[in-house]
Amino acid sequence: MGPVTRRRIVLWTPPLAYMGYIFYLSSESDPLPALTAVVWDKALHATGYAALGVLLGSAFAGERWSRTAIWLSSLLLASAYGASDEFHQSFVVGRDADVHDWIADSLGALVGAGAFAWFLDVWSRHLLPRWPQLMKLNLWFGAPRP
């Protein structure tokens, strides 16, 4: 296995594993009942998909995409995955597809992808020029094109 393949495995395993976890939870009739009893459903959707937006942003950043492409691709992919997740839930006993859940997913993805794009901007414009030794961490946060 070459270094490029190894690097891509490291970059893409976290978001793909997280997407698998979302799929697993969506397959359950009553996932995480102790949590869903006390936290608003839409907040859980938004938080979960914000995390997915960050993980996808990290993977796209490792591919050296521009910040705009990172933000837009992370948002669109997470939102599309949210739509497919809602469709998947329509086949699970005790679950249903809800457009409001998808909206919460998409808003969460917007926040997560946006926060990650902002972090990349701060990283490349402010932190790296002051502390060049941080370049060692560029597997994830390598200077993407503006």
Helices and strands as residue ranges (DSSP letters): H 3-27, H 33-36, H 41-62, H 67-89, H 99-122, I 123-127, H 128-130, G 132-137, H 138-141
